[in-house]
Amino acid sequence: MRAIIVLVAALVVIPVLWTLISSFKHTVDIETTPPTLVFTPTLDNFLYVLNRASVRNALINSIVISASAVAIGAVLGLPCAYAVARYPTRRAPDIQFFVLSLRFLPPIAVALPLMVIWLDLGLYDTRIAMIVTYTLFTLSITIWLAIPAFRQVPKEIEEAAFIDGYSAYAIFFRIALPVASKSLIGAIVFSFVLVWNEFLIALMLTTSDARTLPIVASELSQLGFDTPWGILNASVIVLSLPPLMFLGVLSGFLNSLFKRNA
């Protein structure tokens, strides 16, 4: 079993490490056969990517849009998930199915009607339109993943808190959220990664002002010369860093917040 785990971990980690190493290589070193691990590192690939105004604007757009959509999805989705988990009704299974059904449709089926709506409202190719659109995704994912997390919180703890005089809101913020925090962090991070990497809907709903980083990164492969493997690898690293940083910051913030409220 341990050997299988190591093998799976290697299959996941090796491509990432190879991409990271290649992002510091010159094109000649990348195209050398067989591949070489001894080379003179360069920052030219990262400088090329980060010095492009389109990349900087897209990075800001992605951060603002993704963070806003995740924050709104969490603020609206977590209380909704707690209500469904703790106060179930006959419609609770229908609510869960409806929330999950928002992810059933292919992206193109969602993008086309939304594009018409935003064009009619004069909000096409704006951050507001992208935030509202992505909030539909983060809200559904947050609710779906948070419901089982809240159901795992022992009712006895909440009942004891209620006897001690805690209100329903205090029980939610000071008991349910801290106890289910690990699962909830996973739901929020998954939502962030989902919208951060989303490509097709962003391609349909933006042209210039609200373009996100995946759109601009894909354009780097269309440069008018031989395939710039070093630049492409550097763009992949730039695209991957914000979700990792978001995970670290969110985990530290929530852990410190819950410790203060405990």
C-alpha positions in Angstrom: 0.0 0.0 0.0 2.8 2.4 0.9 4.5 1.7 -2.5 1.2 2.6 -4.3 0.9 5.8 -2.3 4.5 6.7 -3.2 3.9 5.9 -6.9 0.8 8.0 -7.0 2.5 10.9 -5.2 5.4 10.7 -7.7 3.0 10.8 -10.7 1.6 14.0 -9.3 4.7 15.7 -8.1 7.2 14.9 -10.9 5.3 16.9 -13.6 5.1 19.9 -11.4 8.8 19.8 -10.5 9.6 19.3 -14.2 7.5 22.3 -15.1 9.2 24.4 -12.4 12.7 23.3 -13.5 11.9 24.0 -17.2 10.6 27.5 -16.3 14.2 28.4 -15.4 15.7 27.0 -18.6 16.6 28.5 -21.9 14.8 27.1 -24.9 18.0 25.3 -26.0 18.3 23.5 -22.7 14.6 22.5 -22.8 14.8 21.0 -26.3 18.1 19.2 -25.7 17.8 15.4 -26.1 18.1 13.7 -23.7 16.9 16.2 -21.1 19.6 17.7 -19.0 19.4 18.6 -15.3 22.6 20.6 -15.3 22.0 24.1 -16.9 22.5 27.8 -16.3 19.2 29.0 -14.8 17.6 32.2 -16.1 14.8 34.5 -15.0 14.1 35.7 -18.5 11.0 33.5 -18.9 9.4 34.9 -15.7 10.4 38.5 -16.6 8.9 38.1 -20.0 5.6 36.9 -18.5 5.4 39.4 -15.7 6.5 42.4 -17.8 3.6 42.0 -20.1 0.8 44.5 -19.3 -1.8 42.0 -20.4 -0.6 39.4 -17.9 -0.5 41.9 -15.0 -4.0 43.1 -15.7 -5.3 39.5 -16.1 -3.6 38.6 -12.8 -5.4 41.4 -11.0 -8.7 40.5 -12.7 -8.3 36.8 -11.7 -7.5 37.7 -8.1 -10.4 40.2 -7.7 -13.0 38.1 -9.5 -12.0 34.7 -7.9 -11.7 36.1 -4.4 -14.9 38.1 -4.6 -16.9 35.1 -6.0 -15.5 32.8 -3.3 -16.1 35.3 -0.5 -19.7 35.9 -1.6 -20.3 32.1 -2.1 -19.0 31.4 1.4 -21.0 34.2 3.1 -24.2 33.0 1.5 -23.5 29.3 1.2 -22.3 28.4 4.7 -25.4 29.6 6.5 -27.6 28.0 3.9 -25.7 24.7 4.2 -26.0 24.8 8.0 -29.7 25.5 7.8 -30.2 22.5 5.5 -28.0 20.3 7.7 -29.5 21.2 11.1 -33.1 22.0 10.2 -34.0 19.5 7.5 -37.3 19.6 5.8 -39.0 17.5 3.2 -37.5 19.8 0.6 -33.9 19.4 1.8 -33.0 16.6 -0.7 -34.5 18.6 -3.5 -32.5 21.6 -2.4 -29.3 19.6 -2.5 -30.1 18.2 -5.9 -30.9 21.6 -7.3 -27.7 23.0 -6.0 -25.6 20.2 -7.5 -27.6 20.4 -10.8 -26.1 23.8 -11.3 -22.9 21.9 -12.1 -24.5 19.4 -14.4 -24.8 21.7 -17.4 -21.9 22.0 -19.8 -20.1 25.4 -19.6 -21.2 26.4 -23.1 -24.9 25.9 -22.1 -24.3 28.4 -19.2 -22.1 30.8 -21.0 -24.4 31.6 -24.0 -27.5 32.7 -22.1 -25.3 34.6 -19.6 -23.5 36.4 -22.5 -26.9 37.6 -23.8 -28.0 38.8 -20.4 -24.8 40.7 -19.7 -24.9 42.3 -23.2 -28.5 43.4 -22.7 -27.5 44.9 -19.3 -24.4 46.6 -20.6 -22.2 44.6 -18.3 -20.5 42.3 -20.8 -16.7 42.1 -20.3 -16.8 43.6 -16.8 -15.6 42.3 -13.4 -19.1 42.6 -12.0 -20.5 40.2 -14.6 -17.7 37.7 -14.0 -18.1 37.9 -10.2 -21.9 37.2 -10.4 -21.3 34.4 -12.9 -18.6 32.7 -10.8 -20.6 33.2 -7.6 -23.2 30.8 -9.1 -20.5 28.1 -9.2 -18.9 28.9 -5.8 -22.3 29.0 -4.1 -23.3 25.6 -5.4 -20.0 24.0 -4.6 -19.8 25.5 -1.1 -23.4 24.5 -0.2 -22.9 20.9 -1.5 -19.7 20.3 0.3 -20.6 22.1 3.5 -23.8 20.2 4.2 -22.1 16.9 5.1 -19.4 18.9 7.1 -22.1 20.5 9.3 -23.9 17.1 9.7 -20.7 15.7 11.2 -20.8 18.3 14.0 -22.1 16.5 17.1 -25.5 17.8 18.1 -24.7 17.3 21.7 -22.2 20.1 21.6 -24.7 22.5 20.1 -27.3 21.4 22.6 -24.9 22.0 25.5 -24.1 25.5 24.1 -27.8 26.3 23.8 -28.4 25.3 27.4 -25.4 27.6 28.4 -27.3 30.5 26.8 -25.8 30.6 23.3 -28.1 32.0 20.6 -28.5 30.2 17.3 -26.1 32.7 15.7 -23.5 32.2 18.4 -23.8 28.4 18.0 -23.2 28.7 14.3 -20.2 31.1 14.5 -18.6 29.8 17.7 -19.4 26.1 17.6 -20.4 24.8 14.2 -17.9 26.7 12.1 -14.8 25.9 14.3 -15.7 22.2 14.6 -16.3 21.8 10.8 -13.5 24.2 9.8 -11.2 21.7 8.2 -13.9 20.4 5.8 -15.1 24.0 5.2 -11.6 25.1 4.3 -11.5 22.3 1.7 -14.8 23.4 0.2 -13.7 27.1 0.0 -10.3 26.2 -1.5 -11.9 23.9 -4.0 -14.3 26.7 -5.0 -11.4 29.1 -5.5 -9.4 26.6 -7.6 -12.5 25.9 -9.7 -13.1 29.5 -10.7 -9.4 30.4 -10.8 -8.8 27.8 -13.5 -12.1 28.2 -15.4 -11.4 28.9 -19.0 -14.4 28.5 -21.4 -16.9 30.8 -19.6 -14.2 33.5 -19.2 -13.4 33.2 -22.9 -17.1 33.7 -23.8 -17.9 36.5 -21.3 -14.7 38.7 -21.8 -12.8 40.3 -24.6 -10.3 42.7 -23.1 -11.1 44.5 -19.8 -12.1 41.5 -17.7 -9.9 38.8 -19.2 -8.6 36.4 -16.6 -5.2 34.8 -16.3 -6.0 31.4 -18.0 -7.2 33.3 -21.1 -4.0 35.4 -21.3 -1.8 32.4 -20.5 -3.3 30.5 -23.4 -2.4 33.3 -25.7 1.3 32.9 -24.9 1.3 29.7 -26.9 0.3 31.6 -30.0 3.4 33.8 -30.2 4.8 34.2 -33.7 7.9 32.0 -33.4 8.8 28.5 -32.3 6.9 27.2 -29.3 8.3 29.1 -26.3 8.4 26.2 -23.8 10.2 28.2 -21.2 7.7 31.0 -21.3 4.8 28.5 -21.2 6.3 26.8 -18.2 6.8 30.1 -16.4 3.2 31.1 -17.1 2.0 27.8 -15.6 4.0 28.5 -12.4 2.5 32.0 -12.2 -0.9 30.6 -12.8 -0.4 28.0 -10.0 1.0 30.1 -7.2 -2.0 32.2 -6.2 -4.2 29.1 -5.3 -1.3 27.8 -3.1 -0.9 31.1 -1.4 -4.6 31.4 -0.9 -4.7 28.0 0.8 -1.9 29.0 3.2 -3.3 32.4 4.0 -6.9 31.1 4.5 -5.8 28.2 6.7 -3.7 30.4 8.9 -6.4 33.1 9.2 -9.2 30.7 10.0 -7.2 28.8 12.5 -6.2 31.9 14.4 -9.8 33.2 14.2 -11.3 30.0 15.5 -8.7 29.8 18.3 -9.7 33.3 19.5 -13.4 32.4 19.4 -13.0 29.1 21.1 
